[in-house]
Amino acid sequence: MTSRGVITLPARLRRALGLKPDDILIAETTPEGLLLRPAVTLPVELYAEERVREFDETEAELAAAMRDREQARTGSAKVAAPRKRRR
């Protein structure tokens, strides 16, 4: 281990475990010593404001369709909120 705490795993061990450069490992202490295991990472998606508005509009359309379906099923005479029109 280096003075900065960097640990080098032998190439044979990395290959046997299927570890690749830049893989992230979690280090845990156990009664037996140190446990290193692969971390599960998920990609993060970033959306532009325009795309977020598209999601919001689609969700509003879906909510309106579900409301209409429920009203048709129950025979409810409630007045539905006006829908936004897609451009």
TARA-V204150 format. One record per backbone hydrogen bond with DSSP energy under -0.5 kcal/mol. NH is the residue of the N-H (numbers start at 1). CO is the residue of the C=O. E is the energy in kcal/mol with one decimal. If there is no record, write none. Layout:
nh=NH co=CO e=E
nh=NH co=CO e=E
This chain:
nh=2 co=6 e=-2.1
nh=5 co=2 e=-1.8
nh=9 co=7 e=-0.5
nh=14 co=10 e=-2.3
nh=15 co=11 e=-2.7
nh=16 co=12 e=-2.3
nh=17 co=13 e=-1.9
nh=18 co=14 e=-0.6
nh=18 co=15 e=-0.9
nh=19 co=14 e=-2.6
nh=23 co=20 e=-2.1
nh=26 co=37 e=-3.5
nh=28 co=26 e=-0.5
nh=28 co=35 e=-2.7
nh=30 co=33 e=-3.5
nh=33 co=30 e=-1.1
nh=35 co=28 e=-3.3
nh=37 co=26 e=-2.2
nh=39 co=24 e=-2.9
nh=41 co=39 e=-0.6
nh=52 co=48 e=-2.0
nh=53 co=49 e=-2.4
nh=54 co=50 e=-1.9
nh=55 co=51 e=-2.1
nh=56 co=52 e=-2.5
nh=57 co=53 e=-2.7
nh=58 co=54 e=-2.4
nh=59 co=55 e=-2.6
nh=60 co=56 e=-2.2
nh=61 co=57 e=-2.4
nh=62 co=58 e=-2.4
nh=63 co=59 e=-2.5
nh=64 co=60 e=-2.3
nh=65 co=61 e=-2.4
nh=66 co=62 e=-2.6
nh=67 co=63 e=-2.4
nh=68 co=64 e=-2.8
nh=69 co=65 e=-2.4
nh=70 co=66 e=-2.4
nh=71 co=67 e=-2.5
nh=72 co=68 e=-2.5
nh=73 co=69 e=-2.2
nh=74 co=70 e=-2.4
nh=75 co=71 e=-1.7
nh=76 co=71 e=-1.1
nh=80 co=78 e=-0.5
